[in-house]
Amino acid sequence: MPENETKSKNELLDERIMNALLSDPTRSDMEIARDLGTYRQKVWRKKKQLEDDGIIWGYTAVLDEKRLGHVCYIVLMKTKPMNEGLVNTLIKRLIEEGPRKQNVRLTNFFYVNGEFDWVLRFSAPDHATARRYYDTLRVIYDDYLLEKPVMIDVNMCLVSEGKRNPQIAELHDFIPPNR
């Protein structure tokens, strides 16, 4: 069989394994292999290679922050052009788990193109904790900010980490009553 056909089959299996893991990362290699019509050892080797290559960063649970009594927020930040000081500040803060030390669960942090440069999503047990975290961001990144960050209170998360909220029908609760 020509090498390009073999490679495309391998890439297809990689994609199918990644999709299976995105669907449910708690499934065993044996279950994934059975569903994909292959061998457990092959699934294990492919997963290991994807992890070693840094394609798979890790596995996570998707939490319903609202049901845990937490409030969720998004922070949008505009910064000056990227420089060594900003990069070092960001990396240090994340490595030292600054958000967690402030009783905040940082769920996503993106460097983006567009009107804003940074998008953070986090949850906190209450508004006061969230505000303290927001104020800390303003102080820590003050030298790099172009303007005051925007903090948005999240009413409902419809999709998180690729998972649809199982309580999605609760979106109806946001419909205003008839006048």
C-alpha positions in Angstrom: 0.0 0.0 0.0 1.5 3.4 -0.9 2.8 5.5 2.0 0.3 8.4 1.5 -2.7 6.0 1.8 -1.3 4.5 5.0 -0.7 8.0 6.4 -4.2 9.1 5.6 -5.6 6.0 7.4 -3.4 6.8 10.4 -4.5 10.4 10.4 -8.1 9.3 10.1 -7.7 7.0 13.2 -6.0 9.8 15.1 -8.9 12.1 14.3 -11.4 9.4 15.3 -9.6 8.8 18.6 -9.5 12.6 19.3 -13.2 12.9 18.6 -13.9 10.0 20.9 -11.9 11.6 23.7 -13.6 15.0 23.1 -16.9 13.3 23.4 -16.0 11.5 26.6 -12.5 11.5 27.9 -13.4 9.0 30.7 -14.0 6.1 28.3 -11.4 3.3 28.5 -9.1 2.6 25.6 -10.9 -0.8 25.2 -14.3 1.0 24.8 -12.8 3.4 22.2 -11.1 0.6 20.4 -14.3 -1.4 20.2 -16.3 1.6 18.9 -13.6 2.3 16.3 -13.1 -1.3 15.3 -9.5 -1.5 16.2 -7.2 -2.8 19.0 -6.9 -1.4 22.6 -3.1 -1.3 22.2 -3.4 0.8 19.0 -5.6 3.3 20.8 -3.2 3.5 23.7 -0.2 4.1 21.4 -2.1 6.7 19.4 -3.2 8.5 22.6 0.3 8.4 24.0 1.8 9.8 20.7 -0.9 12.6 20.7 0.0 13.4 24.3 3.8 13.3 23.6 3.3 15.6 20.6 1.4 18.1 22.7 -1.7 17.8 20.6 -3.6 16.5 23.7 -2.7 18.9 26.6 -4.8 17.1 29.2 -8.3 15.9 30.1 -10.8 17.8 32.1 -14.2 17.8 33.7 -16.8 20.4 32.7 -18.4 21.8 35.8 -21.7 23.5 36.1 -20.5 26.6 38.0 -24.0 27.9 38.6 -25.0 24.6 40.3 -21.9 24.9 42.5 -23.1 28.3 43.6 -20.4 30.1 41.6 -20.8 33.1 39.3 -19.0 33.1 35.9 -17.4 36.1 34.2 -15.6 37.0 31.1 -12.9 39.7 31.1 -11.8 41.4 27.9 -8.5 43.2 27.9 -6.8 45.5 25.4 -3.0 45.6 25.9 -0.1 47.4 24.4 2.0 45.4 21.8 3.4 42.1 23.2 6.7 42.5 25.0 8.9 40.5 27.3 7.5 42.1 30.5 3.9 41.2 29.6 4.8 37.6 28.6 6.8 37.1 31.8 4.0 38.5 34.0 1.4 36.3 32.3 3.5 33.1 32.5 4.6 33.7 36.1 1.0 34.4 37.3 -0.3 31.2 35.7 2.6 29.0 36.9 2.2 30.3 40.4 -1.6 29.7 40.2 -2.4 33.3 41.1 -6.1 33.0 40.2 -6.6 29.8 42.3 -4.9 31.5 45.3 -7.6 34.2 45.0 -10.3 31.5 45.2 -11.1 32.0 41.5 -11.3 29.1 38.9 -9.7 30.3 35.7 -11.4 28.1 33.0 -10.2 29.8 29.8 -7.5 32.3 28.9 -7.0 33.3 25.2 -4.7 35.6 23.4 -6.8 36.7 20.4 -7.0 39.0 17.4 -9.7 41.6 17.1 -10.9 44.5 19.2 -9.5 42.9 22.4 -6.2 41.1 22.9 -7.1 38.8 25.8 -10.2 36.9 26.8 -10.5 35.3 30.2 -13.3 33.2 31.6 -13.4 32.5 35.3 -15.8 31.6 38.1 -15.8 32.8 41.7 -17.9 31.9 44.7 -19.4 35.4 44.9 -19.4 38.8 43.3 -17.0 40.3 45.9 -14.4 37.6 45.1 -14.8 38.2 41.4 -14.4 41.9 41.8 -11.2 41.5 43.9 -9.8 39.3 41.1 -10.8 41.8 38.5 -9.1 44.6 40.5 -6.0 42.5 40.9 -5.8 42.0 37.1 -6.1 45.8 36.7 -3.2 46.3 39.1 -0.9 43.5 37.8 -1.3 44.4 34.2 -1.6 48.2 34.6 1.7 48.9 32.8 0.5 46.9 29.8 -3.2 47.9 29.5 -4.4 50.3 26.9 -7.7 50.8 28.7 -9.7 49.5 31.7 -10.6 45.8 31.1 -14.3 44.9 30.6 -15.8 42.4 33.0 -19.0 40.7 31.8 -21.3 38.6 34.1 -22.2 35.3 32.4 -25.9 34.5 32.6 -25.7 31.0 31.2 -23.1 28.9 29.5 -24.6 27.0 26.6 -21.4 25.2 25.5 -18.2 24.7 27.6 -15.1 22.8 26.4 -17.1 21.5 23.5 -19.9 20.1 25.7 -23.5 21.3 25.4 -25.0 22.3 28.7 -27.4 19.4 29.6 -29.7 22.1 31.2 -29.9 24.1 28.0 -33.7 24.2 28.2 -33.2 26.6 31.1 -32.5 29.3 28.5 -36.3 29.7 28.4 -36.0 31.2 31.9 -34.5 34.3 30.3 -37.5 35.1 28.1 -39.2 38.2 29.6 -42.8 37.7 30.7 -45.5 38.9 28.3 -46.4 42.5 29.0 
